[in-house]
Amino acid sequence: MLYMKSKNIISTLVLIFISVSSLTARADDPVPVITEYFDMLESGNFETAAMMWLPDAQERADRFGIEYRDIPVRVDCASPVVQDLQLFRDYMYQPVKKYELLDHGAFAKLEYSQVVGGESVQHLYYVKKQGDYYWLIYPQDYCAETWPITETKYFRVHYHPDIEKFLNPVLFEAADGFIEEMAKVLNISRDDVKKIAEKKIEFFYCDNDSTVTEITSQKTKGLFDVASNDIISANFPHFHELTHFLVNYKLRNLPLFTLPVVQEGVAVYYGGRWGKKPSALFDLGIFIYREKFVEIDSILTFRGFRNNSGADISYPVAAVFTSYLMDKLGQDNYFKLYLALSGKYRDLAALTPVKIQNKIVEFTGLVDWQTLKTEFENYLDEKIEAVKAAAPGRLDDGKIVLSVDNFKISRNKQWLAFEFPGQGGDTLFQGSLFFGRDKRLEGENSPLFEEQFQGSQPFDGYRYAVRFDRNEAGLYDYGTNELVAKFIWGITPLEGYYDAIANCINIKFRTEALGDKLPDFEDYKFLPL
């Protein structure tokens, strides 16, 4: 605490010295702050440059001890200028092209814009007036300054007022539980977990994707901000982005950039993506690869991962490739490979597919890339039944849990099966079966439920639902607002989903997808549509 107070005092004195000593600096003009900041960067005075950031920003950057190699100013590591200072040294003159005063000058937004190496580069800086001088801050500290805040064991949640109705104990329990579960999986020490509980992860829960874009300047549903260690997302808890944070927290000292085939692969492997659990994306990834929608070779490079296929294709395939590498290498060696495929952006962007292939082959100990690909494809064939979260057909050896006119539920150790007969003497196959009522959800709201039903139905606090029609069936979790598993007959026309003779839809889901304890099926709601 004494160290932080001393650091804050020094930071204040340094900023005052910088501002007062500048002939152009004025209390009502934020531009000289960026000019002075860039002068400090160009001259190599990195410690003083870091002290031009508000002390709170400096503390958050240092909060969890995550260090990025070859980054001169940790607090600003999301800036392209700081990420490659050697390249940008010739592009730092008159750094601010335009700026906007916000809240009557209490804040300002300043745009760095240059053409570097033939490419247009823009980056926004935010500053806040404190006393007579402007300090550098993170965008979220302006955009979410007035948002309410609530705390859980591991999170400090800054939430947009419009989504307060979606906050509930199940969400908070799931978020905290994920930290503890992943700490065990990643071998993060108890002391380090206690540090998260003490310091908290700052989570900015936005009302929509537009607000996320306003804060991050990226079109995304959410991200882990490497500079501040904050999570900024329109989805809570965003397990995918939490995985990025926890991986970096585990490794602690690493390069800033990693090839996305492993970086995004491991985040999907453990955390799913954008409202879909890993169980749902594994099935999709295996199908995409086996149907040759994408080759693993084409998503190895930075450019290939981003350009050769959409994210909905590349992310699930990267996850199943990560699964293969995890099983092949073990977790410790997987993360050694992860670090070997990390580095400076320019170096990684210059890697050819062959160089990446050779590095992966080297770690596996196999003869060559073709041997590895063959083994990977055999792995998928062997793994498909073991990881499949949803499958068509009846459960012949199942015990009947519940049987009524509209549906029948049966189960064994591995599967929970549902049979939906045609209704009203017609082949009407469309409906939702809700089950697993959770008292903590009663009187609450679910954004996933609202998205699906658009106000046509009340949310009664049921945790799960199977939604089905003639083409697909999905298992949904309204506690965490996620798709747990899905079968789509249109892209996987396997026999057994629709039984024409019995006039019945048959679908089953893995019991483990519902957690350690199956819900009570005595309380349910069936809604034909």
VEXTORZA-539038 format. One line per 8 residues: their letters; for each residue y, z, x of C-alpha. Coordinates in Angstrom, 1 decimal. Each point is the difference from the previous one (the first is absolute). Layout:
a> Y,Z,X ~ ... .
//
This chain:
mlymkskn> 0.0,0.0,0.0 ~ 2.4,0.9,2.9 ~ -0.8,-3.4,1.6 ~ 0.8,-1.9,-3.2 ~ 3.3,1.9,-0.4 ~ 0.9,-0.8,3.6 ~ -0.9,-3.6,-0.5 ~ 2.1,-0.2,-3.2 .
iistlvli> 3.0,1.5,1.8 ~ -0.4,-2.4,2.9 ~ -0.4,-3.0,-2.4 ~ 3.2,1.0,-1.7 ~ 1.9,0.3,3.2 ~ -1.3,-3.3,1.4 ~ 0.9,-1.8,-3.2 ~ 3.5,1.5,0.0 .
fisvsslt> 0.4,-1.0,3.6 ~ -1.1,-3.5,-0.7 ~ 2.2,-0.4,-3.1 ~ 3.1,1.6,1.5 ~ -0.2,-1.9,3.3 ~ -0.2,-3.3,-1.7 ~ 3.3,-1.7,-0.5 ~ -1.3,-1.9,-3.0 .
araddpvp> -1.8,2.9,-1.8 ~ 1.6,1.2,-3.2 ~ -1.3,2.5,-2.5 ~ 0.3,-2.6,-2.7 ~ -1.6,-2.9,1.9 ~ -3.8,0.2,0.6 ~ -0.3,-3.2,2.1 ~ 0.9,1.7,3.4 .
viteyfdm> -3.0,2.3,-0.4 ~ -2.4,-2.9,0.1 ~ 2.0,-1.6,2.8 ~ -0.2,3.2,2.0 ~ -3.7,0.4,-0.9 ~ -0.8,-3.5,1.3 ~ 2.0,0.6,3.1 ~ -2.1,3.0,0.7 .
lesgnfet> -3.2,-2.0,-0.6 ~ 1.2,-2.8,2.3 ~ 1.0,2.4,2.8 ~ -3.4,1.9,-0.2 ~ 1.6,3.2,-1.2 ~ -2.8,0.6,-2.5 ~ 0.2,3.8,-0.3 ~ 3.7,-0.2,-1.0 .
aammwlpd> -0.7,-2.9,-2.4 ~ -2.7,2.1,-1.8 ~ 2.6,2.8,-0.4 ~ 2.2,-2.4,-2.0 ~ -2.6,0.4,-2.9 ~ 0.4,2.8,-2.4 ~ -2.0,3.0,1.3 ~ -2.2,0.0,-3.1 .
aqeradrf> -1.0,-3.6,0.8 ~ -0.8,1.0,3.6 ~ -2.1,2.9,-1.2 ~ -2.0,-2.2,-2.4 ~ -0.7,-2.5,2.7 ~ -1.3,2.7,2.3 ~ -1.6,2.1,-2.8 ~ -3.7,-0.9,0.6 .
gieyrdip> 0.1,-0.8,3.7 ~ -0.9,-3.7,-0.5 ~ 1.3,-1.9,2.9 ~ 0.1,-3.8,0.4 ~ -0.3,-1.5,3.4 ~ 2.8,-2.1,1.5 ~ 2.4,1.0,-2.8 ~ 3.2,1.3,1.6 .
vrvdcasp> 1.5,1.7,-3.1 ~ -2.8,1.5,-2.2 ~ 2.3,0.8,-2.9 ~ 0.9,-3.8,-0.4 ~ -3.4,-1.5,0.8 ~ 0.0,-2.1,-3.2 ~ 3.0,-2.0,1.3 ~ -0.9,-3.4,1.6 .
vvqdlqlf> 2.7,0.7,2.6 ~ -1.6,3.2,1.2 ~ -3.5,-1.5,-0.3 ~ 0.8,-2.7,2.5 ~ 3.2,1.1,1.8 ~ -0.6,-2.4,2.9 ~ 0.1,-3.0,-2.3 ~ 3.0,1.2,-2.0 .
rdymyqpv> 2.2,1.0,2.9 ~ 1.8,-3.3,-0.2 ~ 0.5,0.3,-3.7 ~ 1.8,3.4,-0.3 ~ 3.6,-1.1,0.2 ~ 1.9,0.6,-3.2 ~ -3.2,1.2,-1.7 ~ 1.4,0.5,-3.5 .
kkyelldh> 0.6,-3.2,-1.9 ~ 1.0,1.7,-3.3 ~ -0.1,3.5,-1.5 ~ 0.5,1.7,-3.3 ~ 1.5,3.4,-0.7 ~ -2.0,2.0,-2.4 ~ 0.9,3.0,-2.2 ~ 3.7,-0.3,0.9 .
gafakley> -0.7,0.0,3.7 ~ -2.4,2.9,0.1 ~ -2.7,-2.5,1.1 ~ 0.0,-3.5,1.3 ~ -2.5,-2.8,0.4 ~ 0.4,-2.3,3.0 ~ -1.9,-3.2,0.7 ~ -1.1,-1.1,3.4 .
sqvvgges> -0.6,-3.8,-0.1 ~ -0.7,-2.3,2.9 ~ -2.0,-3.2,0.7 ~ -2.4,1.1,2.7 ~ -2.3,-2.6,1.6 ~ 0.7,-2.4,-2.8 ~ -0.9,2.6,-2.7 ~ 2.5,1.8,-2.3 .
vqhlyyvk> -0.3,3.8,0.4 ~ 1.6,2.5,-2.4 ~ -0.2,3.7,0.0 ~ 1.9,2.5,-2.1 ~ 1.5,3.2,1.4 ~ 1.2,2.8,-2.3 ~ 2.5,2.7,1.1 ~ 1.2,3.2,-1.6 .
kqgdyywl> 3.4,1.6,0.4 ~ -0.5,3.7,1.0 ~ 3.2,1.7,0.9 ~ 2.4,-2.6,1.5 ~ -2.7,-2.3,1.4 ~ -2.8,-2.3,-1.0 ~ -3.6,0.7,0.9 ~ -2.9,-2.4,-0.1 .
iypqdyca> -2.5,0.8,-2.8 ~ -3.1,-1.5,-1.6 ~ 0.5,-2.3,-3.1 ~ -2.0,2.4,-2.2 ~ 2.4,2.8,0.8 ~ 2.8,-1.9,-1.8 ~ -2.0,-1.7,-2.8 ~ -1.9,3.2,-1.0 .
etwpitet> 2.7,2.5,0.9 ~ 0.3,1.2,-3.6 ~ -3.7,-0.2,-1.0 ~ -1.8,3.2,-1.1 ~ -2.5,1.5,2.5 ~ -3.3,1.8,-0.6 ~ -2.5,1.3,2.6 ~ -3.7,0.2,0.2 .
kyfrvhyh> -2.2,1.4,2.8 ~ 0.6,-3.0,2.3 ~ 2.8,-2.0,-1.6 ~ 3.7,0.2,-0.8 ~ 0.3,-2.5,-2.8 ~ 3.4,-1.6,-0.6 ~ -0.4,-1.7,-3.3 ~ 2.1,-2.4,-2.0 .
pdiekfln> 1.1,1.8,-3.2 ~ -1.5,-2.8,-2.2 ~ -3.6,0.8,1.2 ~ 0.1,3.8,-0.5 ~ -2.1,-0.5,-3.1 ~ -2.9,-1.3,2.3 ~ -0.2,3.1,2.2 ~ -2.9,2.2,-0.8 .
pvlfeaad> -2.4,2.5,1.7 ~ -2.8,-2.6,0.3 ~ 2.2,-2.3,2.1 ~ 1.1,2.9,2.3 ~ -3.6,1.3,0.3 ~ -1.2,-3.5,0.9 ~ 2.7,-0.5,2.6 ~ -0.6,3.4,1.7 .
gfieemak> -3.8,-0.5,-0.3 ~ 0.3,-3.4,1.8 ~ 1.7,1.6,3.0 ~ -2.7,2.6,0.3 ~ -2.9,-2.4,-0.5 ~ 1.4,-2.5,2.5 ~ 0.8,2.7,2.5 ~ -3.8,0.7,0.1 .
vlnisrdd> -0.9,-3.7,0.1 ~ 2.4,-0.7,2.8 ~ -0.7,3.2,1.9 ~ 3.6,1.3,-0.2 ~ 0.1,3.6,1.0 ~ 0.7,2.9,-2.3 ~ 3.1,0.8,1.9 ~ 1.3,-3.5,-0.5 .
vkkiaekk> -0.8,0.2,-3.7 ~ 1.9,3.3,-0.1 ~ 2.9,-1.8,1.6 ~ 0.1,-2.5,-2.8 ~ 0.0,2.9,-2.5 ~ 2.8,1.7,1.8 ~ 2.2,-3.1,0.7 ~ -0.9,-2.1,-3.1 .
ieffycdn> -0.2,-3.8,-0.3 ~ 3.1,-1.3,-1.6 ~ -1.1,-2.3,-2.9 ~ 2.6,-2.1,-1.8 ~ -1.5,-0.9,-3.3 ~ 1.9,-3.0,-1.4 ~ 0.3,-1.1,-3.6 ~ -1.0,-3.7,0.8 .
dstvteit> -0.5,-2.5,2.8 ~ 3.7,-1.0,-0.1 ~ 1.0,3.5,1.1 ~ -2.6,-0.1,2.8 ~ 1.5,-3.3,1.1 ~ 3.6,1.4,-0.2 ~ -1.1,2.8,2.4 ~ -2.3,-1.8,2.4 .
sqktkglf> 1.5,-3.6,-0.2 ~ -3.5,-1.2,-0.5 ~ -1.7,-1.4,-3.0 ~ -2.9,2.5,-0.3 ~ -1.3,2.7,-2.3 ~ 0.2,2.5,2.7 ~ -0.1,0.7,3.8 ~ -0.4,2.6,2.6 .
dvasndii> 3.3,0.1,1.8 ~ -0.9,0.4,3.7 ~ 3.5,1.1,0.9 ~ 0.3,3.0,-2.3 ~ -3.7,0.7,-0.8 ~ 1.0,-0.3,-3.6 ~ -2.0,-1.8,-2.8 ~ 2.1,-2.2,-2.3 .
sanfphfh> -1.9,-1.3,-2.9 ~ -0.1,-0.8,-3.8 ~ -3.5,1.5,-0.1 ~ -0.9,3.6,0.5 ~ -2.2,1.0,1.7 ~ 0.0,-3.2,2.0 ~ -3.3,0.6,2.0 ~ 0.3,-3.2,2.0 .
elthflvn> 3.3,1.0,1.5 ~ -1.1,3.5,0.5 ~ -2.9,-1.3,2.0 ~ 2.4,-1.9,2.3 ~ 1.8,3.3,0.6 ~ -3.2,2.0,0.6 ~ -1.4,-2.6,2.4 ~ 3.2,0.2,2.1 .
yklrnlpl> 0.0,3.8,-0.3 ~ -3.6,0.0,1.3 ~ 0.8,-2.3,2.9 ~ 3.4,1.7,0.6 ~ 1.0,-2.3,3.0 ~ -0.4,-3.7,-0.7 ~ 1.7,-3.4,0.1 ~ 2.2,-0.7,-3.0 .
ftlpvvqe> -1.8,-3.2,-1.0 ~ -3.7,-0.6,-0.7 ~ -1.7,-3.2,-1.1 ~ -0.2,0.2,-3.8 ~ -3.7,-0.9,-0.2 ~ -0.7,3.5,1.2 ~ 3.2,1.8,-1.0 ~ -0.2,-1.1,-3.6 .
gvavyygg> -3.8,-0.1,0.1 ~ -0.3,3.7,0.7 ~ 2.8,0.9,-2.6 ~ -2.0,-1.9,-2.7 ~ -3.3,1.4,1.2 ~ 1.2,3.6,-0.5 ~ 2.9,-0.3,-2.4 ~ -0.4,-3.1,-2.1 .
rwgkkpsa> 3.1,-2.0,-0.9 ~ 2.6,-0.2,-2.7 ~ -1.8,1.9,-2.7 ~ -3.5,-1.1,0.9 ~ -2.5,2.4,1.5 ~ -2.0,-1.0,3.1 ~ -3.1,-0.2,-2.3 ~ 1.6,-2.8,-2.0 .
lfdlgifi> 1.3,-1.9,3.0 ~ -3.3,0.1,1.9 ~ -1.7,-1.9,-2.7 ~ 2.8,-2.5,0.0 ~ 0.1,-0.4,3.8 ~ -3.8,-0.7,0.2 ~ 0.3,-2.6,-2.8 ~ 3.0,-1.7,1.6 .
yrekfvei> -1.7,-0.3,3.3 ~ -3.4,-1.1,-1.3 ~ 1.7,-2.6,-2.1 ~ 1.9,-1.4,3.0 ~ 3.4,0.6,-1.4 ~ 1.0,1.1,3.4 ~ -1.6,0.1,3.5 ~ 0.3,3.1,2.1 .
dsiltfrg> 1.2,-2.3,2.9 ~ 3.1,-1.0,-2.0 ~ 1.4,3.5,-0.5 ~ -0.3,1.3,3.5 ~ 3.5,-0.8,1.2 ~ 3.3,1.3,-1.3 ~ 0.9,-3.4,-1.4 ~ -3.4,-0.7,-1.3 .
frnnsgad> -0.3,3.2,-1.9 ~ 3.3,-0.6,-1.7 ~ 0.0,-3.7,-0.5 ~ -3.6,-1.3,-0.4 ~ -0.7,2.0,-3.1 ~ 1.7,2.3,-2.5 ~ 0.0,3.7,0.4 ~ -2.4,0.3,-2.9 .
isypvaav> -2.5,-2.0,2.0 ~ 0.6,1.1,3.6 ~ 0.2,3.8,-0.6 ~ -3.4,0.4,-1.7 ~ -1.7,-2.1,2.6 ~ 1.7,2.0,2.8 ~ -1.4,3.1,-1.7 ~ -3.6,-1.2,0.0 .
ftsylmdk> 0.4,-1.2,3.6 ~ 1.2,3.5,0.9 ~ -3.0,1.5,-1.8 ~ -2.2,-2.1,2.2 ~ 1.8,1.0,3.2 ~ 0.0,3.7,-1.0 ~ -3.8,-0.1,-0.6 ~ -0.5,-2.0,3.2 .
lgqdnyfk> 2.2,1.9,2.4 ~ 0.5,3.4,-1.6 ~ 3.4,1.4,-0.9 ~ 1.0,1.0,3.5 ~ -0.7,-3.4,1.5 ~ 1.6,-1.7,-3.0 ~ 3.3,1.6,0.8 ~ -0.4,-0.9,3.6 .
lylalsgk> -0.2,-3.6,-1.1 ~ 2.9,0.7,-2.4 ~ 2.1,1.0,3.0 ~ -1.2,-2.9,2.0 ~ 1.3,-2.3,-2.7 ~ 3.4,1.8,0.0 ~ 3.1,-0.7,2.1 ~ 3.4,-1.6,0.0 .
yrdlaalt> 0.5,-2.5,-2.9 ~ 0.7,-3.0,2.3 ~ -3.1,0.6,2.0 ~ -2.2,0.4,-3.1 ~ 1.6,-3.0,-1.7 ~ -0.9,-2.1,3.0 ~ -3.7,0.9,-0.1 ~ -2.3,-2.9,-0.9 .
pvkiqnki> -3.0,0.4,-2.3 ~ -2.3,-0.4,3.0 ~ 1.6,2.8,1.9 ~ -0.2,2.3,-3.0 ~ -3.6,-1.0,-0.6 ~ -0.9,0.7,3.7 ~ 1.6,3.5,-0.2 ~ -2.0,0.9,-3.1 .
veftglvd> -3.2,-1.4,1.5 ~ 0.6,2.0,3.1 ~ 0.1,3.2,-2.0 ~ -3.1,-0.8,-2.0 ~ -2.1,-0.9,3.0 ~ -1.3,-3.2,-1.6 ~ -0.5,-3.3,1.7 ~ 2.8,-2.1,-1.6 .
wqtlktef> 2.1,-0.4,-3.1 ~ -2.5,-2.1,-1.9 ~ -2.6,2.7,0.5 ~ 2.4,2.6,-1.4 ~ 0.9,-2.2,-3.0 ~ -3.7,-0.5,-0.8 ~ -0.6,3.8,0.3 ~ 3.1,0.6,-2.2 .
enyldeki> -1.3,-2.3,-2.7 ~ -3.5,1.6,0.1 ~ 1.7,3.3,-0.2 ~ 1.7,-1.1,-3.3 ~ -3.2,-1.2,-1.4 ~ -1.7,3.4,0.8 ~ 3.1,2.0,-1.1 ~ 0.8,-1.6,-3.2 .
eavkaaap> -2.5,2.0,-2.2 ~ 0.9,3.2,1.8 ~ 3.8,-0.2,-0.6 ~ 0.1,-1.9,-3.2 ~ 2.2,2.1,-2.4 ~ -0.6,-2.1,-3.1 ~ -3.0,-2.1,-1.1 ~ -1.2,-1.7,-3.1 .
grlddgki> -3.1,0.8,-1.9 ~ -1.8,2.9,-1.7 ~ -1.2,3.2,1.7 ~ -3.8,-0.1,-0.7 ~ -0.7,3.4,1.5 ~ 3.1,1.8,-1.3 ~ 0.3,3.1,-2.1 ~ 2.0,-0.5,-3.2 .
vlsvdnfk> 3.2,2.0,0.1 ~ 1.5,-1.1,-3.3 ~ -0.9,-2.5,-2.6 ~ 2.2,-1.0,-3.0 ~ 0.6,-3.1,-2.0 ~ 2.6,-1.4,2.3 ~ -1.6,0.6,3.4 ~ -2.7,1.7,2.0 .
isrnkqwl> 0.3,1.9,3.3 ~ -2.9,0.6,2.3 ~ -0.3,1.2,3.6 ~ -2.2,0.6,3.0 ~ 0.8,1.4,3.5 ~ 2.0,-3.1,1.0 ~ 1.3,-1.7,-3.1 ~ 1.8,0.6,-3.2 .
afefpgqg> -0.8,-2.8,-2.5 ~ 1.8,-1.1,-3.1 ~ -1.3,-2.2,-2.8 ~ 2.6,-1.5,-2.5 ~ -1.6,-1.8,-3.0 ~ 1.9,-2.6,-2.0 ~ 2.0,1.6,-2.8 ~ 0.3,-0.8,-3.7 .
gdtlfqgs> -2.8,-2.5,-0.1 ~ 1.9,-2.2,2.4 ~ 0.1,-0.5,3.7 ~ 3.2,2.0,0.5 ~ -0.1,1.3,3.5 ~ 3.2,1.6,1.0 ~ 0.9,3.6,0.1 ~ 0.6,3.2,2.0 .
lffgrdkr> -2.1,3.1,0.2 ~ 1.9,3.1,1.1 ~ -1.8,3.1,1.3 ~ 0.4,2.9,2.3 ~ 2.9,1.7,-1.7 ~ 2.0,2.2,2.5 ~ 2.1,2.8,-1.5 ~ 2.4,-0.5,2.9 .
legenspl> 0.8,-3.5,-1.3 ~ 0.5,1.0,-3.6 ~ 3.6,-0.6,-0.9 ~ 0.6,-1.9,3.2 ~ 0.5,-3.7,0.6 ~ -1.8,-2.7,2.1 ~ 1.8,-3.0,1.3 ~ -3.3,-1.9,0.1 .
feeqfqgs> -0.7,0.8,-3.6 ~ 3.5,-1.0,-1.0 ~ -0.4,-3.3,1.9 ~ -3.2,-0.7,-1.8 ~ 0.9,1.0,-3.5 ~ 3.8,-0.6,-0.1 ~ 0.6,2.9,-2.4 ~ -2.5,-1.1,-2.6 .
qpfdgyry> -2.2,3.1,0.6 ~ 0.7,3.6,0.8 ~ -1.3,1.4,3.3 ~ -2.4,2.8,-1.0 ~ -0.7,1.4,3.4 ~ -3.3,-1.8,0.7 ~ -0.5,-0.4,3.8 ~ -2.2,-3.1,-0.1 .
avrfdrne> -0.5,-3.1,-2.1 ~ -2.4,-3.0,0.1 ~ 1.9,-3.1,-1.3 ~ -2.1,-3.0,-0.7 ~ -0.1,-3.5,-1.5 ~ -2.3,-3.0,0.2 ~ 1.2,-0.9,3.5 ~ 0.5,3.3,1.8 .
aglydygt> -0.3,3.8,0.0 ~ 2.0,2.5,2.0 ~ -0.2,3.8,0.5 ~ 3.5,1.6,0.2 ~ 1.3,3.4,1.1 ~ 3.1,1.0,-1.9 ~ 0.3,3.1,2.2 ~ 0.8,-1.9,3.1 .
nelvakfi> 0.9,-3.3,-1.8 ~ -2.6,-2.0,1.8 ~ -2.6,-2.6,-0.6 ~ -3.3,1.6,1.1 ~ -2.3,-3.0,-0.4 ~ -0.1,-3.3,-1.6 ~ -2.5,-2.8,-0.9 ~ 1.3,-3.5,-0.9 .
wgitpleg> -2.6,-2.3,-1.4 ~ 2.2,-3.0,0.5 ~ -0.1,0.3,3.8 ~ -3.4,1.7,0.2 ~ -2.1,-1.6,-2.8 ~ -3.0,2.2,0.5 ~ -2.6,0.4,-2.8 ~ -0.1,3.2,-2.0 .
yydaianc> 3.7,0.5,-0.8 ~ -0.4,-1.6,-3.5 ~ -3.3,0.2,-1.7 ~ 0.1,-2.7,-2.6 ~ -3.3,1.1,-1.7 ~ 1.2,3.6,-0.4 ~ 3.6,-1.1,-0.6 ~ 1.1,2.6,2.5 .
inikfrte> 2.2,0.4,3.2 ~ -1.7,2.0,2.8 ~ 1.9,1.5,2.9 ~ -0.6,2.8,2.4 ~ 2.1,1.9,2.6 ~ -0.8,2.2,2.9 ~ -0.1,3.7,-0.9 ~ 1.7,0.9,3.3 .
algdklpd> 3.0,-2.1,-1.0 ~ 0.8,2.7,-2.6 ~ 0.0,2.8,2.6 ~ -2.3,2.9,0.6 ~ -0.2,1.1,-3.6 ~ -0.6,-2.4,-2.9 ~ 2.3,0.4,-2.9 ~ -1.1,1.5,-3.4 .
fedykflp> -1.1,-2.8,-2.3 ~ 0.1,2.1,-3.2 ~ 3.8,-0.6,-0.2 ~ 0.8,-3.7,-0.1 ~ 2.1,-2.6,-1.8 ~ -1.1,-3.6,-0.8 ~ 2.6,-2.5,-0.6 ~ -1.1,-3.5,-1.0 .
l> 2.6,-2.7,0.5 .
//
